[in-house]
């Protein structure tokens, strides 16, 4: 557990808080404030993974979220997560991490054999291989590819943590908490604006924590602390740390806050992660820049690292990446690494600056100007490099770390999420923001302002923009040193060894050349053919190099090859975070009727109907299966009396001087002729002529109706009616109000239902057959409350539906049961109700399936010829009036115990059961206690003419094949005598 | 955070008949002393309040009477509006306490900052797929009151509790 590379002092880590952790089952120690990467580096761990395709040994390339190599598996058990970048994983006590993509171990990986196959495994190899012989594909090639494909393993266990979603509004959203971002946020906040500052790191300050800057005489990181403290003290400023703004969307930004990722176990009161949807009047993007590698031979060897990352490890984490370090640079910036290493007491062997006219700003052991590194050496770790000087002579240098600086690419991903394109700057040798999304401005390194002074200035200026805040002040200023930021791009070094462009997807400069040779010369084709830029880092360290190499090969400028754009998310986002609380049972809200508690007391089993839970049946302890229960319920209702909660059906208040006209236009039948105090069954069509929904509508007063719809279509019908009211006929005087929630409704059905009702209502309403005939309705006063009664029946029995305001539902159902007790009243559920309506041939959801017309369902005569209504015109199309259409019939299996199932097909007895001979299908089926056999409704070609015919019911999926008779759809009490009792 | 159920609040939905909004406005001012709000706002006088929830549509609420409320409003507004009784339709809560707006921000996607959602403001929106009408009562601007369709009450209560855990609310 030694840390041979930890420097004696320095760094922003807390040396008083050591943390024990494991990597590949080996124990190590780090400090609070370390990342997994910095702690590993301090312990001398240089090998952190194996590359995707060739399984080449890989080390840390960077210190940030652009890391392509150090993808590890973090945690174990249900919390195990793959492909986490060690460079951003905050170290915590007991952290367990494992390397990926290697077997049996990181140091000895059999997958490295792929490297030997590299001449075959070039870009696009899978377009040219695995094709012959064809029969090998299914048995051999595909399974092998599946085993080899993918990176990392999911835990495959249920996620034990909670996730949240939240909304945030502000005047200014500052994305990135480095110097430019802090300057922008402070300036905006001091002017009184509502500011949100997001930063992906666990310490604010960006590069200020990694460089030896001074601002107003204090260190850069101290200045950052001071600004942070001032921002935190302001009530309208919100700082979201550990938060990545992952996407710019239409009018809002998406961000994910890693609330508890850095804790061993999330505390119970906190979520693991939280997704923020942020709406900002203005956005300031200060996301900094990503250092660009140089493409040279062996540039992927562990020990080759970005120059700025070396500075981060030294200055922020107090870790020396190696003992003998060389620097390969084409920028002024790269020399800072030499200065910082020297200051920390780490030996700098050499600086190799590719620029011929470079001037060494500090004294260095050996400085090679106009030179290039052409190769690296060492098996699993860097041991030496080959340098080719300006005269073409080569030298071998013994080093264990090579810090590379090829320039800076502004991190402008968010500026392109909505389709805008960046533009190329020859001066900076980088893409800078072009057109910007509405309301966004860019400052700091993200805008190409690479020096600290420029970053602070541009950040503050952006934060001072006049339309923000209440008292706009001017931009703030700070004192800081000058810096040189020169760069002369070097896109490719001639070398005989593999030179990597995209580290994560193992794309080399040869692959880019191959793409050019084969004609894939635009950036879109280059990307897709080679997979350059398609890994989880979205090509942040590879896109520009790939483009530049292609441009040189095809003798074009970089902009002509194309521009790289990005799509959300900027960094990977866990799907659990996006779904938030909507998991499992909570994916959608559940709606409960007001009588639910009573039903639970009675032992109801429930079933989902849309978002609702409805009682399906009420089993008693002696019953052994559902069929036994529902048979009892049906028989009780038909011989006695039962009660069923029908509250979930949609109810809509329709009022106004033109309410009757409105209904006439919406239903196929007429409602303006409906007398007050009566109810009528109605059918409504979609505009295209197919049946949309059915229900009963009652007229309570001249200009007052109450419509009922099916449970699942309630919302859809309301939308349909509102569309008609607002858009189609705005001239009508009609008002709609949703009433589904207002009224709880119970159906009291059976030969003794009137007696129960009389006992219940105690004279509040005359419910005799004479005073309250079939289809009557009334609103009345019952015990000081308004109630409604409708004499309608889905079951086909004498029945009444009692509606009371939902707040009285519980008391009411208990009162109904008490009133019905002497008559043996039985609660019944959806299943029994479904059987009874089937016995009566009443249509329901299985028949109103969106493909049936009124005529198909035997209701063609309901369509009025006297008026226009929605769907009338298109319902007359030839295909909808074709006499060959399947129409509603009843089906009775010849064998009474043969189980009819919805979805079974119907074919003639004389024909084979094939698609060509298909005559129709069963829409609803169940066991009928009254007929003591299975029955069903179905659609059969010319069905009404074939009553009495015997057909074959064919259900190959469920092994059903038997004969059945076509009958009239009304199986029970065809005269309807029970209804009118 | 304290959650109080407002069980005895009567609610009725009032929609102006076509072309009669001015009549309705006059009637409400004369009979109730309330300026009918235009837009998503709430106006209260005594026990009675009107909350704008849509074009020419309001929820009328009463702290006092319950079962006869809709009829009483209907008698007052008469020919200028239609009234639909909603005394059974909603679960209504009053939320008080420091974290209320932060908790609600996890559910609804509107700006609840005290400088934006001020006393008298109202909104008809949805939170986690549940329709919700909320308002900042002028008589109690430290609180937020909200109405959720009754059948969603159980799940919405669960969501409130879950999202308030961060602030110490017992889950």
Interface residues (C-beta under 8 A of the other chain):
Chain A: X162 X164 X165 X166 X167 X168 X169 X194 X268 X269 X270 X271 X277 X279 X581 X582 X586 X588 X589 X590 X591 X592 X593 X594 X612 X653 X655 X656 X657 X703 X704 X731 X732 X733 X734 X735 X736 X737 X738 X739 X741 X742 X743 X744 X784 X785 X786 X804 X805 X806 X807 X808 X809
Chain B: X7 X13 X15 X17 X18 X19 X67 X70 X71 X81 X82 X84 X85 X86 X87 X88 X89 X90 X105 X106 X108 X109 X110 X111 X113 X116 X128 X129 X130 X149 X150 X151 X152 X154 X155 X156 X159 X162 X163 X165 X166 X168 X171
